[in-house]
Amino acid sequence: MRPHILTSIRLLLTALLDLSLSSCASPGFQRAWKQAATASQNDPVCGQWQGTWQSEANQHHGNLRCVVTPPKSPGQPHQFHYHATWMRFLSGAYRAQHSVTPAGQSTWTLAGQHQMPSWAGDLYTYQGQLSPTSFNATYKCALDHGTFTLSRPLPSKKKLAKTPHSP
């Protein structure tokens, strides 16, 4: 085989191994997602978000969920815990810190970054806008750029069953 084909195969196998190992982080995300569903949130940015991501570079896309938790102390960034799917069968979770600043009445801007492996694009940067019900952001890295479009999840049937009905 030619050296460049072997290198490509080696990179693909490494990427698949890394992706499968990153998917092992999903139980931690699932736990955070369940906890966020029942947590009382004083910060309107915090809690569960769900939607999609879309690459503008290669048209890849998938589902995206995020749990936002408050800063560890005043003046610190919010913690964003993401879980993304792609190619219908791959998924992975990662964490990033984003600064969230007021941008008007019930709107905020976010900006942040996090480091990924070089094969995945190295440094990712984020910019976006949040309201109590919508979360729209862009991401950029050396290999890709695209958008996130999220909103608050609908209440589950279990939650609706516990809610008293109005006459």
N, CA, C and O of each residue as an XYZ file, in Angstrom:
668
protein
N       0.837     -1.187      0.000
C       0.000      0.000      0.000
C       0.874      1.239      0.000
O       2.015      1.222      0.462
N       0.318      2.298     -0.521
C       1.047      3.564     -0.562
C       1.086      4.198      0.827
O       0.151      4.034      1.611
N       2.165      4.923      1.133
C       2.302      5.530      2.465
C       1.151      6.478      2.819
O       0.701      6.486      3.965
N       0.664      7.280      1.859
C      -0.404      8.228      2.193
C      -1.716      7.494      2.488
O      -2.529      7.993      3.267
N      -1.940      6.325      1.885
C      -3.136      5.540      2.186
C      -3.020      4.944      3.582
O      -3.989      4.951      4.342
N      -1.848      4.431      3.924
C      -1.639      3.904      5.275
C      -1.810      4.997      6.323
O      -2.408      4.764      7.374
N      -1.293      6.180      6.044
C      -1.452      7.298      6.974
C      -2.929      7.638      7.135
O      -3.383      7.867      8.256
N      -3.677      7.676      6.058
C      -5.114      7.978      6.122
C      -5.849      6.926      6.935
O      -6.699      7.260      7.760
N      -5.529      5.653      6.709
C      -6.175      4.574      7.462
C      -5.837      4.684      8.944
O      -6.708      4.517      9.798
N      -4.563      4.968      9.250
C      -4.137      5.116     10.649
C      -4.876      6.278     11.317
O      -5.329      6.149     12.455
N      -5.000      7.407     10.620
C      -5.728      8.556     11.175
C      -7.196      8.219     11.393
O      -7.769      8.595     12.415
N      -7.812      7.517     10.449
C      -9.210      7.144     10.584
C      -9.410      6.215     11.775
O     -10.345      6.405     12.555
N      -8.549      5.218     11.926
C      -8.663      4.301     13.059
C      -8.444      5.022     14.388
O      -9.142      4.753     15.366
N      -7.483      5.929     14.421
C      -7.251      6.719     15.629
C      -8.470      7.569     15.956
O      -8.886      7.646     17.112
N      -9.039      8.204     14.945
C     -10.224      9.037     15.151
C     -11.383      8.201     15.669
O     -12.071      8.616     16.602
N     -11.612      7.027     15.079
C     -12.702      6.162     15.536
C     -12.482      5.701     16.968
O     -13.435      5.645     17.745
N     -11.251      5.370     17.334
C     -10.951      4.979     18.701
C     -11.206      6.139     19.650
O     -11.836      5.966     20.694
N     -10.717      7.324     19.289
C     -10.945      8.503     20.131
C     -12.430      8.803     20.275
O     -12.889      9.145     21.365
N     -13.186      8.678     19.187
C     -14.621      8.932     19.246
C     -15.318      7.913     20.129
O     -16.196      8.274     20.913
N     -14.943      6.648     20.015
C     -15.581      5.631     20.842
C     -15.255      5.859     22.314
O     -16.109      5.654     23.177
N     -14.027      6.280     22.606
C     -13.676      6.570     23.992
C     -14.383      7.819     24.491
O     -14.780      7.874     25.655
N     -14.551      8.828     23.634
C     -15.251     10.037     24.077
C     -16.715      9.732     24.317
O     -17.353     10.392     25.138
N     -17.269      8.735     23.615
C     -18.650      8.348     23.841
C     -18.835      7.755     25.224
O     -19.943      7.760     25.760
N     -17.752      7.241     25.813
C     -17.837      6.707     27.165
C     -18.177      7.803     28.171
O     -18.643      7.508     29.272
N     -17.950      9.067     27.805
C     -18.274     10.180     28.696
C     -19.768     10.443     28.739
O     -20.232     11.198     29.594
N     -20.533      9.841     27.840
C     -21.964     10.098     27.765
C     -22.725      9.781     29.048
O     -23.656     10.519     29.374
N     -22.384      8.716     29.807
C     -23.120      8.507     31.060
C     -23.040      9.718     31.995
O     -24.011     10.024     32.686
N     -21.899     10.407     32.026
C     -21.789     11.621     32.835
C     -22.709     12.707     32.327
O     -23.299     13.449     33.113
N     -22.834     12.804     31.011
C     -23.761     13.787     30.454
C     -25.196     13.394     30.790
O     -25.994     14.249     31.172
N     -25.532     12.123     30.654
C     -26.899     11.682     30.944
C     -27.277     12.008     32.390
O     -28.400     12.434     32.660
N     -26.360     11.811     33.296
C     -26.606     12.125     34.705
C     -26.850     13.623     34.877
O     -27.784     14.028     35.568
N     -26.004     14.448     34.243
C     -26.177     15.906     34.325
C     -27.505     16.333     33.706
O     -28.176     17.225     34.226
N     -27.890     15.692     32.589
C     -29.149     16.022     31.917
C     -30.343     15.739     32.839
O     -31.248     16.565     32.957
N     -30.340     14.581     33.482
C     -31.433     14.216     34.377
C     -31.489     15.144     35.585
O     -32.571     15.554     36.003
N     -30.336     15.474     36.144
C     -30.300     16.382     37.291
C     -30.808     17.772     36.910
O     -31.513     18.410     37.692
N     -30.456     18.240     35.720
C     -30.880     19.572     35.280
C     -32.392     19.644     35.069
O     -32.986     20.716     35.183
N     -33.016     18.499     34.760
C     -34.464     18.479     34.532
C     -35.240     18.781     35.801
O     -36.344     19.323     35.744
N     -34.674     18.436     36.934
C     -35.398     18.618     38.192
C     -34.839     19.754     39.046
O     -35.417     20.094     40.078
N     -33.732     20.336     38.629
C     -33.092     21.390     39.424
C     -33.846     22.710     39.277
O     -34.345     23.049     38.205
N     -33.909     23.425     40.361
C     -34.473     24.763     40.335
C     -33.385     25.718     39.843
O     -32.275     25.725     40.376
N     -33.701     26.517     38.832
C     -32.705     27.397     38.239
C     -33.025     28.863     38.547
O     -34.072     29.373     38.148
N     -32.131     29.522     39.246
C     -32.269     30.960     39.473
C     -31.680     31.752     38.317
O     -32.038     32.912     38.114
N     -30.790     31.143     37.566
C     -30.124     31.768     36.432
C     -30.866     31.343     35.160
O     -30.883     30.154     34.844
N     -31.479     32.275     34.420
C     -32.291     31.900     33.255
C     -31.507     31.267     32.108
O     -32.110     30.703     31.195
N     -30.199     31.345     32.134
C     -29.365     30.721     31.107
C     -29.155     29.238     31.423
O     -28.950     28.433     30.514
N     -29.205     28.881     32.688
C     -28.882     27.522     33.130
C     -30.006     26.533     32.840
O     -31.167     26.905     32.667
N     -29.618     25.262     32.794
C     -30.580     24.189     32.596
C     -30.345     23.456     31.297
O     -29.259     23.502     30.719
N     -31.389     22.777     30.848
C     -31.324     21.953     29.650
C     -31.604     22.749     28.383
O     -32.441     23.651     28.361
N     -30.874     22.386     27.322
C     -31.081     22.927     25.980
C     -30.979     21.751     25.008
O     -30.188     20.833     25.223
N     -31.773     21.780     23.947
C     -31.656     20.742     22.938
C     -31.919     21.316     21.553
O     -32.660     22.287     21.397
N     -31.300     20.700     20.553
C     -31.474     21.173     19.188
C     -30.540     20.452     18.246
O     -30.402     19.231     18.301
N     -29.893     21.225     17.369
C     -29.035     20.637     16.342
C     -27.774     21.462     16.144
O     -27.702     22.627     16.535
N     -26.785     20.831     15.530
C     -25.582     21.527     15.056
C     -25.487     21.263     13.559
O     -25.938     20.230     13.063
N     -24.891     22.216     12.853
C     -24.763     22.118     11.396
C     -23.408     22.673     10.990
O     -23.088     23.820     11.302
N     -22.612     21.869     10.298
C     -21.347     22.345      9.759
C     -21.610     23.096      8.468
O     -22.325     22.605      7.594
N     -21.043     24.268      8.346
C     -21.133     25.013      7.096
C     -19.984     24.645      6.163
O     -20.017     24.980      4.979
N     -18.967     23.956      6.687
C     -17.804     23.568      5.880
C     -18.069     22.297      5.078
O     -17.672     22.197      3.917
N     -18.748     21.313      5.706
C     -18.923     20.020      5.034
C     -20.359     19.498      5.076
O     -20.623     18.381      4.630
N     -21.277     20.284      5.601
C     -22.700     19.940      5.695
C     -23.007     18.793      6.653
O     -24.135     18.301      6.664
N     -22.037     18.351      7.457
C     -22.355     17.377      8.496
C     -23.286     18.046      9.494
O     -23.289     19.270      9.624
N     -24.075     17.244     10.197
C     -25.032     17.780     11.161
C     -25.427     16.673     12.133
O     -25.112     15.502     11.925
N     -26.109     17.061     13.174
C     -26.585     16.081     14.147
C     -27.358     16.742     15.254
O     -27.553     17.957     15.270
N     -27.797     15.913     16.187
C     -28.508     16.420     17.354
C     -27.497     16.969     18.351
O     -26.343     16.544     18.397
N     -27.959     17.912     19.137
C     -27.094     18.541     20.135
C     -27.918     18.815     21.375
O     -29.006     19.386     21.300
N     -27.393     18.405     22.513
C     -27.993     18.759     23.806
C     -26.915     19.438     24.638
O     -25.720     19.208     24.451
N     -27.364     20.271     25.550
C     -26.423     20.998     26.396
C     -27.040     21.208     27.769
O     -28.233     21.489     27.892
N     -26.222     21.070     28.788
C     -26.608     21.418     30.153
C     -25.710     22.564     30.564
O     -24.485     22.444     30.557
N     -26.330     23.677     30.923
C     -25.585     24.856     31.370
C     -25.719     24.948     32.884
O     -26.822     24.887     33.429
N     -24.580     25.094     33.554
C     -24.577     25.269     34.996
C     -23.963     26.624     35.333
O     -23.181     27.172     34.556
N     -24.324     27.160     36.501
C     -23.854     28.500     36.855
C     -22.345     28.553     37.074
O     -21.698     27.523     37.259
N     -21.800     29.755     37.050
C     -20.371     29.912     37.350
C     -20.053     29.384     38.742
O     -20.902     29.403     39.634
N     -18.832     28.915     38.917
C     -18.416     28.413     40.226
C     -18.324     29.534     41.245
O     -18.507     29.311     42.442
N     -18.040     30.746     40.766
C     -18.029     31.921     41.633
C     -18.350     33.139     40.763
O     -18.193     33.086     39.543
N     -18.802     34.244     41.389
C     -19.159     35.435     40.605
C     -18.011     35.896     39.709
O     -16.851     35.902     40.122
N     -18.349     36.280     38.483
C     -17.353     36.752     37.542
C     -16.687     35.650     36.736
O     -15.920     35.931     35.815
N     -16.971     34.401     37.073
C     -16.411     33.255     36.355
C     -17.332     32.845     35.208
O     -18.500     33.232     35.195
N     -16.830     32.066     34.240
C     -17.685     31.630     33.129
C     -18.679     30.541     33.556
O     -18.465     29.828     34.536
N     -19.765     30.439     32.791
C     -20.725     29.348     32.959
C     -20.101     28.066     32.410
O     -19.235     28.107     31.535
N     -20.546     26.950     32.927
C     -20.088     25.647     32.459
C     -21.121     25.113     31.455
O     -22.306     25.026     31.775
N     -20.676     24.760     30.249
C     -21.543     24.213     29.211
C     -21.094     22.771     28.956
O     -19.950     22.524     28.574
N     -21.996     21.841     29.170
C     -21.706     20.418     28.962
C     -22.525     19.966     27.753
O     -23.751     19.880     27.821
N     -21.841     19.681     26.655
C     -22.486     19.352     25.386
C     -22.481     17.845     25.124
O     -21.578     17.128     25.556
N     -23.493     17.388     24.418
C     -23.538     16.021     23.895
C     -24.036     16.104     22.458
O     -25.162     16.534     22.207
N     -23.190     15.690     21.515
C     -23.514     15.802     20.089
C     -23.552     14.426     19.441
O     -22.843     13.507     19.851
N     -24.395     14.305     18.420
C     -24.421     13.099     17.603
C     -24.039     13.478     16.183
O     -24.241     14.616     15.759
N     -23.486     12.519     15.451
C     -23.204     12.726     14.038
C     -23.151     11.358     13.363
O     -22.883     10.337     13.995
N     -23.412     11.374     12.083
C     -23.443     10.161     11.264
C     -24.432      9.132     11.811
O     -24.269      7.938     11.560
N     -25.429      9.556     12.535
C     -26.530      8.743     13.065
C     -26.137      7.704     14.107
O     -27.015      7.179     14.792
N     -24.853      7.386     14.253
C     -24.491      6.350     15.223
C     -23.324      6.746     16.117
O     -23.009      6.022     17.061
N     -22.683      7.857     15.851
C     -21.578      8.312     16.691
C     -22.066      9.427     17.603
O     -22.922     10.227     17.226
N     -21.514      9.466     18.795
C     -21.852     10.559     19.705
C     -20.690     10.798     20.641
O     -19.816      9.947     20.804
N     -20.691     11.948     21.244
C     -19.649     12.282     22.195
C     -20.062     13.457     23.052
O     -20.925     14.246     22.667
N     -19.458     13.569     24.187
C     -19.753     14.650     25.119
C     -18.469     15.426     25.394
O     -17.376     14.859     25.408
N     -18.615     16.703     25.607
C     -17.469     17.534     25.978
C     -17.962     18.725     26.775
O     -19.144     19.069     26.750
N     -17.035     19.345     27.480
C     -17.345     20.510     28.311
C     -16.590     21.725     27.794
O     -15.476     21.618     27.283
N     -17.221     22.876     27.940
C     -16.577     24.142     27.578
C     -17.042     25.202     28.561
O     -18.113     25.088     29.157
N     -16.237     26.217     28.722
C     -16.615     27.359     29.552
C     -16.907     28.528     28.627
O     -16.137     28.824     27.713
N     -18.033     29.188     28.878
C     -18.412     30.352     28.078
C     -18.722     31.520     29.012
O     -19.422     31.361     30.013
N     -18.205     32.668     28.680
C     -18.585     33.889     29.388
C     -19.961     34.293     28.888
O     -20.206     34.325     27.682
N     -20.845     34.597     29.803
C     -22.210     35.006     29.463
C     -22.406     36.418     30.001
O     -22.251     36.658     31.198
N     -22.747     37.355     29.113
C     -22.924     38.749     29.520
C     -24.280     39.269     29.058
O     -24.745     38.913     27.976
N     -24.919     40.113     29.876
C     -26.218     40.679     29.478
C     -26.076     41.496     28.184
O     -25.090     42.203     27.975
N     -27.098     41.372     27.326
C     -27.090     42.103     26.048
C     -28.388     42.872     25.854
O     -28.639     43.393     24.767
N     -29.195     42.950     26.865
C     -30.493     43.617     26.772
C     -31.451     42.949     27.734
O     -31.057     42.140     28.573
N     -32.711     43.303     27.597
C     -33.718     42.721     28.482
C     -33.942     41.257     28.090
O     -34.408     40.974     26.987
N     -33.619     40.354     28.968
C     -33.773     38.912     28.768
C     -32.983     38.364     27.581
O     -33.416     37.405     26.943
N     -31.838     38.958     27.279
C     -30.936     38.395     26.271
C     -29.507     38.483     26.785
O     -29.157     39.379     27.552
N     -28.697     37.537     26.349
C     -27.308     37.463     26.772
C     -26.451     37.069     25.575
O     -26.935     36.426     24.643
N     -25.188     37.453     25.603
C     -24.240     36.964     24.609
C     -23.322     35.962     25.296
O     -23.097     36.030     26.504
N     -22.803     35.043     24.513
C     -21.841     34.097     25.055
C     -20.613     34.084     24.163
O     -20.693     34.303     22.954
N     -19.496     33.827     24.780
C     -18.231     33.688     24.059
C     -17.376     32.714     24.848
O     -17.346     32.751     26.078
N     -16.686     31.849     24.137
C     -15.842     30.889     24.828
C     -15.003     30.089     23.859
O     -15.036     30.296     22.646
N     -14.254     29.175     24.428
C     -13.397     28.322     23.626
C     -13.086     27.064     24.413
O     -13.225     27.029     25.636
N     -12.666     26.038     23.700
C     -12.119     24.843     24.344
C     -11.213     24.128     23.366
O     -11.353     24.245     22.148
N     -10.290     23.390     23.929
C      -9.271     22.701     23.154
C      -9.717     21.276     22.855
O     -10.109     20.535     23.757
N      -9.653     20.903     21.587
C      -9.920     19.532     21.157
C      -8.612     18.963     20.602
O      -7.660     19.714     20.392
N      -8.550     17.654     20.362
C      -7.346     17.090     19.735
C      -7.119     17.705     18.353
O      -8.062     18.180     17.721
N      -5.882     17.697     17.890
C      -5.565     18.325     16.602
C      -6.335     17.697     15.454
O      -6.729     18.405     14.527
N      -6.565     16.370     15.488
C      -7.308     15.729     14.402
C      -8.757     16.203     14.356
O      -9.419     16.077     13.326
N      -9.256     16.752     15.475
C     -10.642     17.214     15.540
C     -10.760     18.721     15.333
O     -11.866     19.257     15.409
N      -9.662     19.417     15.076
C      -9.744     20.837     14.778
C      -9.032     21.759     15.733
O      -9.077     22.977     15.558
N      -8.366     21.209     16.751
C      -7.635     22.023     17.737
C      -8.568     22.932     18.539
O      -9.522     22.460     19.157
N      -8.294     24.212     18.525
C      -9.029     25.157     19.351
C     -10.361     25.532     18.701
O     -10.396     26.019     17.571
N     -11.443     25.303     19.420
C     -12.785     25.713     18.991
C     -13.139     27.010     19.704
O     -12.902     27.149     20.904
N     -13.706     27.957     18.965
C     -14.201     29.197     19.565
C     -15.696     29.288     19.301
O     -16.196     28.798     18.288
N     -16.395     29.920     20.225
C     -17.851     30.025     20.174
C     -18.285     31.466     20.389
O     -17.672     32.203     21.162
N     -19.338     31.854     19.704
C     -20.006     33.137     19.946
C     -21.491     32.901     19.740
O     -21.889     32.139     18.858
N     -22.314     33.556     20.556
C     -23.733     33.330     20.383
C     -24.603     34.249     21.195
O     -24.127     35.139     21.900
N     -25.899     34.010     21.079
C     -26.926     34.766     21.781
C     -27.864     33.790     22.480
O     -28.180     32.723     21.954
N     -28.300     34.173     23.666
C     -29.252     33.379     24.438
C     -30.418     34.245     24.872
O     -30.273     35.444     25.108
N     -31.571     33.616     24.970
C     -32.736     34.208     25.619
C     -33.260     33.129     26.561
O     -32.687     32.040     26.603
N     -34.316     33.384     27.309
C     -34.816     32.307     28.177
C     -35.270     31.063     27.405
O     -35.356     29.983     27.989
N     -35.564     31.194     26.098
C     -36.087     30.059     25.338
C     -35.261     29.673     24.109
O     -35.537     28.636     23.505
N     -34.255     30.470     23.715
C     -33.472     30.124     22.527
C     -31.978     30.331     22.764
O     -31.562     31.182     23.549
N     -31.192     29.527     22.062
C     -29.734     29.514     22.196
C     -29.201     29.303     20.783
O     -29.323     28.211     20.228
N     -28.617     30.332     20.207
C     -28.059     30.267     18.857
C     -26.603     30.694     18.915
O     -26.269     31.740     19.471
N     -25.740     29.867     18.330
C     -24.305     30.160     18.404
C     -23.600     29.697     17.136
O     -24.119     28.891     16.363
N     -22.399     30.236     16.951
C     -21.519     29.770     15.883
C     -20.281     29.169     16.527
O     -19.894     29.539     17.635
N     -19.675     28.246     15.817
C     -18.403     27.671     16.259
C     -17.421     27.713     15.099
O     -17.807     27.659     13.931
N     -16.142     27.811     15.447
C     -15.076     27.822     14.440
C     -13.872     27.077     14.997
O     -13.572     27.146     16.189
N     -13.188     26.359     14.102
C     -11.913     25.739     14.439
C     -11.113     25.643     13.154
O     -11.562     26.101     12.104
N      -9.939     25.055     13.229
C      -9.063     24.971     12.058
C      -9.679     24.152     10.927
O      -9.375     24.398      9.760
N     -10.541     23.180     11.249
C     -11.082     22.282     10.244
C     -12.556     22.482      9.919
O     -13.059     21.898      8.959
N     -13.254     23.296     10.701
C     -14.704     23.361     10.542
C     -15.241     24.683     11.076
O     -14.571     25.385     11.832
N     -16.450     25.001     10.671
C     -17.206     26.117     11.240
C     -18.678     25.836     10.991
O     -19.040     25.191     10.006
N     -19.525     26.324     11.891
C     -20.944     26.050     11.731
C     -21.775     26.708     12.808
O     -21.352     27.669     13.451
N     -22.987     26.160     12.993
C     -23.955     26.773     13.893
C     -24.552     25.752     14.855
O     -24.596     24.553     14.580
N     -25.006     26.270     15.987
C     -25.812     25.546     16.959
C     -27.162     26.258     17.006
O     -27.214     27.488     17.032
N     -28.234     25.504     17.015
C     -29.581     26.058     17.180
C     -30.286     25.212     18.227
O     -30.613     24.051     17.981
N     -30.521     25.803     19.406
C     -31.123     25.053     20.502
C     -32.292     25.814     21.115
O     -32.409     27.031     20.968
N     -33.146     25.076     21.801
C     -34.248     25.665     22.553
C     -34.459     24.817     23.801
O     -33.807     23.788     23.982
N     -35.358     25.251     24.642
C     -35.671     24.474     25.851
C     -36.455     23.231     25.446
O     -37.308     23.304     24.561
N     -36.181     22.089     26.080
C     -36.946     20.885     25.748
C     -38.387     21.008     26.239
O     -38.676     21.703     27.213
N     -39.271     20.321     25.544
C     -40.661     20.269     25.986
C     -40.737     19.454     27.260
O     -39.950     18.528     27.452
N     -41.687     19.791     28.142
C     -41.821     18.993     29.368
C     -42.149     17.542     29.031
O     -42.878     17.260     28.080
N     -41.603     16.638     29.818
C     -41.884     15.223     29.593
C     -43.315     14.910     30.002
O     -43.939     15.684     30.727
N     -43.836     13.781     29.542
C     -45.201     13.372     29.888
C     -45.332     13.163     31.387
O     -46.390     13.425     31.959
N     -44.261     12.690     32.034
C     -44.295     12.497     33.488
C     -44.501     13.819     34.194
O     -45.282     13.900     35.141
N     -43.802     14.872     33.741
C     -43.950     16.187     34.356
C     -45.349     16.721     34.121
O     -45.956     17.295     35.025
N     -45.873     16.535     32.899
C     -47.214     17.021     32.589
C     -48.265     16.321     33.447
O     -49.239     16.948     33.864
N     -48.079     15.042     33.710
C     -49.042     14.290     34.524
C     -49.069     14.816     35.946
O     -50.110     14.735     36.598
N     -47.967     15.352     36.454
C     -47.909     15.874     37.817
C     -48.429     17.299     37.918
O     -48.683     17.785     39.020
N     -48.593     17.982     36.778
C     -49.043     19.368     36.787
C     -50.548     19.425     36.904
O     -51.248     18.783     36.121
N     -51.073     20.187     37.873
C     -52.532     20.292     37.974
C     -53.087     20.974     36.733
O     -52.504     21.925     36.212
N     -54.225     20.469     36.269
C     -54.866     21.034     35.085
C     -55.789     22.174     35.459
O     -56.478     22.121     36.479
N     -55.801     23.195     34.638
C     -56.696     24.341     34.865
C     -58.065     24.005     34.317
O     -58.173     23.275     33.332
N     -59.143     24.539     34.953
C     -60.479     24.268     34.439
C     -60.725     24.976     33.140
O     -61.807     24.856     32.566
